[in-house]
Amino acid sequence: MALAESRISSDDVVAIPTVLSVEEVIEGSLGRMTWTQILQAILASIPAVFDNQQTLISVFTDAQPAWYCNNTRSCDSFTNICTLPRTDWDWVGNKRNTIISDWDLECASSFVKGLPATSYFLGCLLSGYVVASLGDTSLGRKNLLVISCMIMSLAALGSGFAPGFWCYCVIRFICGAGRVSITISSFVLLSEKVGKRWRGQIVLLGFISLTFGLLSLTGIAYSTRNSSWSALYIWTSIPGVICSIMVHFFLFESPRWLFLQGRQNEAMSVLKRIGTMDHLDLTLAQNTLKIEQGPSSNVDPFASLKTLVKEKWALHRLTVTMVLSFGVGMMYFGMFLGVGGLGQNIYISSIFNALIFLFSSLLTYLFWIQRCNRRSSVLGFCIISGTSSILSVVAGQHRKGIHVGLELVAIFCACMVFNILFMYTVELFPTCVRSTATSLSRQALLLASVFVPVLVVIGRRNVKFCPTIFGVTIIICGLLVMTLPETRGKVLCDTMEEQQVAAKDTTTTLFGCI
């Protein structure tokens, strides 16, 4: 029964079904978009801006700065700086421009120079496995988002005042541990607070926020290029603290999660504030509502993780999505950070990368998601991305234009898989374990980012190595998507039982766009 499309009066009570599911009530209330829902979506997506800023900030703060010779007779631009007396050369501009020049790390090993970024991603990895299920159980989506954003922002602020290199690495670890749940909590909130008709368009806000995070970071970095590296942390962290406070006071919790936790009155209150059904409609719906609760917040906080592992079909989906995420992460981080042929200007390269990601996001959520199957899209883009990467070192070995063109195709297709795979993962799992599953899939993506720098160092001796490894990896991982069910056009399920029944009813073919 379409509750959102007809006004229910007191004379129509007999027309109310004996039992309504949570999905029917939510679709009836949130099926049509309202300005309140749009404002809530914007507020939920803003933390992703600061998440992406802190993830990529080391590109600027930890960069190797330019230097010049004081004595041109003893050195030139090709001389190894570590073989020169300190009086024969100096840094271009402010000595505190990056941590390399500020803490005299110019002759340190590659491992030491990369340790702050490694510490950040290590914090993401270790924290992710600990807090992954908290969004489904004790904390909920909103509280986890607020806490994560606040910890990340305060740690980022502390990074700017770090007294030394090793203290800086520890603070970056804390920053990474704090931010790990921001994007996942934000995207899950976006997908759960709208009807299925608008899900793709609203989730696009999250990807636009990620793009704006990189663009704004590049702008701030360029504006502070003659200042200390600390200034970049200060200018990116303080707005994050303010955002955390705003989210705490003005963002509503997911009504789906509230229903699953047995907090029916709170869920109905949220629907009344952001939905299209009036109080009478919701009161009548509440009286006929049937709720199947998920993992309770009063029991084991890892209940949702245990539920995923216990069910064979859920464990299979989780394993495949994690392997897929790892393969996509290898290509995504590898092509962006390791083997790009777009020049050495980090400001131009960062803007170019952001625009590629933005274009792929717009194409995905304004056109592709509504018309094409998730499964066949992931498979196709994985194959195209991997093949283009491999061909870039074969067909484009002696032709720079062909080489760069194939690299761009590989990057773009990897971005498309990145976007589609997130929506696919959200739809593959029910509300009671959705946050946990999406968090673990993202952890696999981050795990790939740990291996990429090592492979890039090895690949400097052989230009064919990295593109080939990345291409083969994403193709092999992409083939596993054929073992997953199609989810396009399906409603979001709330319990494991509903999701299992929905999977049995799936008859969609592998390939299809309409």
Summary of the structure (lengths in Angstrom):
residues: 514
radius of gyration: 24.6
end to end distance: 26.4
largest distance: 96.8
contacts: 1843
relative contact order: 0.13
helix: 70%
strand: 2%
